[in-house]
Amino acid sequence: MFTIEYFIGIILIGIVIGLLSGMLGVGGGILMVPFQYFLFSYIGIPPQYGLLTSLGTSLAIIIPTAISGAYEHSRKLDGIIPLGIKFGIFGIIGGFIGGIIAYSIPYWILQFIFALVLLLVMIKTIVSFKEEENKGIFTINQISICLTGLFVGISSGLLGIGGGLFLIGILTAVFGFTTIKAIGISSVFITLTAIGGTIAYIILGWGNNPIPYTIGFVSIINFIVICAFSVPFAKLGAKYAHIIPEKYLKILLLIGIIYIEIKILGFI
């Protein structure tokens, strides 16, 4: 069932995801979910199981990958770990809720939601190029941390992503953080939110997934192979994030979003 081309594909996913995770503070789910889904379809996995396994596996991979990037960012940015943990505590709860919601609705609806979210993120990224400085609308307090963490966490579990894109957008546009500081906080946050979503996908897929070598809706093969490359490359990506100008980080993010948006819309 698992061909050489399949393994080459997940190795490339690991390299790209690791670099993006460390460089942009995202879990890489925007790439991992559709790419894994395409690979599962390539080897003949039914769409509903391929998508749910792509979602669950992506969240599981985000955990060690994001930890690698967060460690590197914490060496150069002060205060990102406490804030990331505070957001992440509520993100874990939201991630679990999002995972349950994803299991309860038809898979084609998830595809539509995923494409729509990518479109909104793409628009936000394009608009941000014109912003000369970040001006916060609200201040950070326990209520805003709770609401933000829950919202991003639910999005994480629902879409199989770490929630980094959502959190970075909120931290910069709503709370006025610089992009690099938001990336650092996000790298800590996505580690925690992915835990809640992963647990949900393991429980909901237990005994319900016909794909071999899986734990619930988490593929053991994909997890091991992708992590073997994503973890070290996430550390490398985090180093480059502090060297590359902020506008170029946004350009890299935008290129990836546009490409996946085209693939998703074309598939639908």
C-alpha positions, 0 to 999 in steps of 0.5 A: 500500500505504501509506495516509495513515492509515498515515503518521498512525499512525506519526507518532503512534507517534513522538511518544508513543515519544519522550516515553516514552523520554525520560521513563521511560528505556524504548525504547518497544518496548512500544508500538512493536511492537504498534502497528506490528504493527497498522498492518502488519495494517491494510494487509494484511501477513502476520502473521509478516512484520508481527511480525518487521518490527515487532520489528526496526524498533522496535529500530532506532528505539530507537537514535537515540531513546535517545541523545537522551534519554540526552544530556539525562539525563547533563546532570543525573545523574552516573555514568550513562554509565559504568554504562550502557555497562558493562551495555550491552556485555553487553546487545549480545551478549544482544540479538543472541542474543535476535534469533536466538531470535525468528527461530527460533520461531513468531510466535504464541509471541512474542505470548504471551511479549510479553503475559506479560512485560507482565503481570509488569512491570505487577504489579511496577509496582503493587507498587512503589507501596508501596515507601517506599525502595529497598533493594538486595539485591546490590551492583554488581560485574563479575559482576552487571553481566555477568549482568544485561546478558546477561539484559536484552539477550536479552529486548531482542532477543527482544521487540523492546524496548530492555530498559529496563523490565527494567533499571529493575526490576532496578536499583531492586529488586535493586541499590537505585537510585532510579527517576530514576537507574535511568531515566538508566542505562537510557537509555544501556543501551538504546542499546547493546542495541538495536544488537545486536538490530537487526543480528540482524534485518537479517541474518536478514531479508535477502532474506526479507522481502516488505514493500517498502522494508525492510532485512532486518526493518527498515522504512526508511519506519517508521524515518525517519518515527518517528525524525523525531518520536521523537528531538526528543520524547525530549529533551523527555521527559527534561526533564520526567522531572526535574520530574515526581514519581517516583510520577507517572512510575510511574503513566504507565508503568502506564497504558501497560502496562495499555492494551497488555496489553489490546490484546495479550490481546484480539488473541490 
